[in-house]
Amino acid sequence: MIRPALPYLLVAVLAGLGVYGILARRHAVLVLVGVELLLGAAGLLLVTVGQTAGVVDAPVLTLFLITIAAAEVVIALAIMLALFRARGHVDLHADLGVDEG
């Protein structure tokens, strides 16, 4: 049996850094890193709860979460590559430069 205080603390730190990375960053790759930190925190939380509470389905859910995270990274990087090719940058707060008229 593991002591849950340290993994829960690490989950809180990872989740906090992930939320900060999503809300405070302008660069699309750094926002993606924040999302991945949140997914890593969720995976660690599932593993910790599975070990401490004896939840049988926690490893299966963790593998599912890892699979979803890998698919999300591939799709997000493809979108960012298309965005970079179209705009020349991946700044999410920049002007689109679309003419209205």
Residue frames as qw, qx, qy, qz and C-alpha x, y, z in Angstrom:
[[0.000, 0.889, 0.458, 0.000, 0.00, 0.00, 0.00],
 [0.425, 0.339, -0.014, 0.839, 1.35, 3.41, -0.93],
 [0.141, -0.548, -0.419, 0.710, 1.04, 6.58, 1.09],
 [0.344, 0.698, 0.552, 0.300, -1.39, 8.75, -0.88],
 [0.154, -0.881, -0.125, 0.431, -0.24, 12.17, 0.35],
 [0.296, -0.474, 0.469, 0.683, 2.72, 12.55, -2.03],
 [0.252, 0.263, 0.759, 0.540, 0.92, 11.39, -5.22],
 [0.033, 0.831, 0.556, -0.013, -2.06, 13.61, -4.42],
 [0.221, -0.795, 0.071, 0.561, 0.30, 16.54, -3.89],
 [0.298, -0.208, 0.636, 0.681, 1.95, 15.80, -7.23],
 [0.189, 0.564, 0.749, 0.292, -1.47, 15.60, -8.90],
 [0.062, -0.904, -0.323, 0.273, -2.35, 19.01, -7.47],
 [0.263, -0.628, 0.330, 0.654, 0.94, 20.52, -8.70],
 [0.284, 0.066, 0.758, 0.584, 0.57, 19.01, -12.18],
 [0.117, 0.719, 0.673, 0.125, -3.06, 20.13, -12.44],
 [0.136, -0.877, -0.133, 0.441, -2.17, 23.65, -11.30],
 [0.263, -0.445, 0.509, 0.688, 0.67, 23.92, -13.80],
 [0.259, 0.308, 0.807, 0.432, -1.59, 22.55, -16.53],
 [0.059, 0.851, 0.517, -0.074, -4.34, 25.07, -15.85],
 [0.191, -0.791, 0.136, 0.565, -1.77, 27.88, -15.75],
 [0.324, -0.188, 0.678, 0.632, -0.31, 26.66, -19.03],
 [0.212, 0.546, 0.752, 0.301, -3.72, 26.68, -20.68],
 [0.039, -0.904, -0.411, 0.113, -4.92, 30.03, -19.38],
 [0.260, -0.848, 0.121, 0.446, -1.76, 32.14, -19.39],
 [0.464, -0.239, 0.601, 0.605, 0.02, 31.10, -22.57],
 [0.462, 0.650, -0.057, -0.601, -0.37, 32.48, -26.07],
 [0.218, 0.450, -0.793, -0.348, 1.65, 29.93, -27.99],
 [0.855, -0.003, -0.199, -0.478, -0.39, 26.93, -29.15],
 [0.691, 0.195, -0.671, 0.187, 2.35, 24.40, -28.36],
 [0.067, 0.211, -0.659, 0.719, 2.58, 25.62, -24.77],
 [0.659, -0.097, 0.144, -0.732, -1.19, 25.37, -24.42],
 [0.861, 0.112, -0.454, -0.199, -0.91, 21.78, -25.66],
 [0.414, 0.238, -0.731, 0.487, 1.76, 21.12, -23.02],
 [0.325, -0.185, 0.452, -0.810, -0.68, 22.43, -20.40],
 [0.835, 0.004, -0.134, -0.533, -3.37, 20.06, -21.64],
 [0.755, 0.195, -0.618, 0.103, -0.92, 17.18, -21.48],
 [0.095, 0.265, -0.680, 0.677, -0.02, 18.11, -17.91],
 [0.615, -0.111, 0.250, -0.740, -3.70, 17.96, -17.00],
 [0.890, 0.114, -0.336, -0.284, -4.04, 14.56, -18.65],
 [0.523, 0.283, -0.708, 0.381, -0.93, 13.35, -16.81],
 [0.229, -0.236, 0.553, -0.765, -2.42, 14.55, -13.53],
 [0.800, -0.024, 0.012, -0.599, -5.64, 12.68, -14.29],
 [0.813, 0.211, -0.543, -0.014, -3.70, 9.50, -15.08],
 [0.271, 0.277, -0.712, 0.585, -1.69, 9.76, -11.88],
 [0.483, -0.178, 0.361, -0.778, -4.89, 10.36, -9.92],
 [0.881, 0.049, -0.237, -0.406, -6.48, 7.25, -11.43],
 [0.678, 0.232, -0.653, 0.245, -3.45, 5.12, -10.58],
 [0.020, 0.281, -0.620, 0.732, -3.26, 6.51, -7.03],
 [0.665, -0.117, 0.202, -0.710, -6.95, 5.96, -6.35],
 [0.871, 0.140, -0.415, -0.223, -6.69, 2.48, -7.83],
 [0.534, 0.239, -0.696, 0.415, -3.83, 1.59, -5.49],
 [0.076, -0.190, 0.578, -0.790, -5.19, 3.16, -2.32],
 [0.631, 0.017, 0.251, -0.734, -8.89, 2.35, -2.65],
 [0.415, -0.039, 0.908, 0.047, -8.53, -0.96, -4.43],
 [0.622, 0.558, 0.092, -0.542, -10.51, 0.07, -7.51],
 [0.735, 0.016, 0.628, 0.255, -10.13, -2.74, -10.02],
 [0.569, 0.702, 0.378, 0.201, -10.92, -0.69, -13.14],
 [0.153, -0.915, 0.133, 0.349, -8.34, 2.05, -12.49],
 [0.423, -0.362, 0.619, 0.553, -5.54, 0.52, -14.65],
 [0.409, 0.469, 0.705, 0.340, -7.95, 0.02, -17.55],
 [0.091, 0.951, 0.288, -0.067, -9.14, 3.61, -17.29],
 [0.319, -0.758, 0.322, 0.469, -5.54, 4.82, -17.11],
 [0.458, -0.032, 0.704, 0.541, -4.61, 2.95, -20.30],
 [0.275, 0.737, 0.584, 0.199, -7.70, 4.43, -21.97],
 [0.115, -0.954, -0.052, 0.273, -6.62, 7.91, -20.80],
 [0.411, -0.498, 0.518, 0.561, -3.11, 7.40, -22.20],
 [0.426, 0.314, 0.724, 0.443, -4.59, 6.30, -25.54],
 [0.130, 0.901, 0.412, 0.035, -6.86, 9.35, -25.68],
 [0.269, -0.851, 0.166, 0.420, -3.91, 11.61, -24.78],
 [0.464, -0.206, 0.630, 0.588, -1.78, 10.16, -27.59],
 [0.323, 0.573, 0.660, 0.362, -4.57, 10.63, -30.13],
 [0.052, -0.954, -0.249, 0.161, -5.16, 14.17, -28.88],
 [0.373, -0.648, 0.348, 0.566, -1.49, 15.07, -29.33],
 [0.431, 0.100, 0.693, 0.570, -1.42, 13.77, -32.89],
 [0.180, 0.764, 0.571, 0.240, -4.56, 15.68, -33.89],
 [0.196, -0.934, -0.101, 0.282, -3.50, 18.87, -32.10],
 [0.421, -0.482, 0.448, 0.625, -0.04, 18.85, -33.68],
 [0.376, 0.348, 0.686, 0.517, -1.57, 18.32, -37.12],
 [0.035, 0.907, 0.416, 0.062, -3.88, 21.30, -36.55],
 [0.333, -0.829, 0.122, 0.433, -0.95, 23.40, -35.33],
 [0.480, -0.141, 0.577, 0.646, 1.12, 22.48, -38.38],
 [0.250, 0.623, 0.614, 0.416, -1.75, 23.54, -40.66],
 [0.167, -0.947, -0.233, 0.142, -2.13, 26.75, -38.64],
 [0.445, -0.609, 0.310, 0.579, 1.58, 27.48, -38.95],
 [0.427, 0.146, 0.636, 0.626, 1.54, 26.86, -42.69],
 [0.115, 0.779, 0.546, 0.286, -1.46, 29.15, -43.15],
 [0.216, -0.968, -0.125, 0.003, -0.41, 31.98, -40.81],
 [0.517, 0.597, -0.379, 0.484, 3.33, 31.63, -40.36],
 [0.038, -0.360, 0.648, -0.671, 2.97, 31.53, -36.55],
 [0.480, -0.363, -0.795, -0.078, 1.00, 29.70, -33.88],
 [0.003, -0.001, -0.443, 0.897, 0.19, 32.64, -31.61],
 [0.045, -0.510, -0.859, -0.033, -3.39, 32.09, -30.46],
 [0.055, -0.770, -0.395, 0.498, -4.05, 35.76, -29.58],
 [0.206, -0.247, 0.389, 0.863, -2.73, 37.28, -32.79],
 [0.503, 0.497, 0.059, -0.705, -4.91, 39.01, -35.34],
 [0.755, 0.235, 0.609, 0.068, -6.20, 36.68, -38.05],
 [0.124, -0.389, 0.457, 0.790, -5.60, 39.20, -40.81],
 [0.284, 0.462, 0.809, 0.226, -8.90, 38.49, -42.54],
 [0.050, -0.010, -0.187, -0.981, -10.26, 41.28, -44.73],
 [0.197, 0.537, 0.760, -0.308, -13.89, 42.14, -44.05],
 [0.220, 0.629, 0.026, -0.746, -15.56, 43.75, -46.96]]
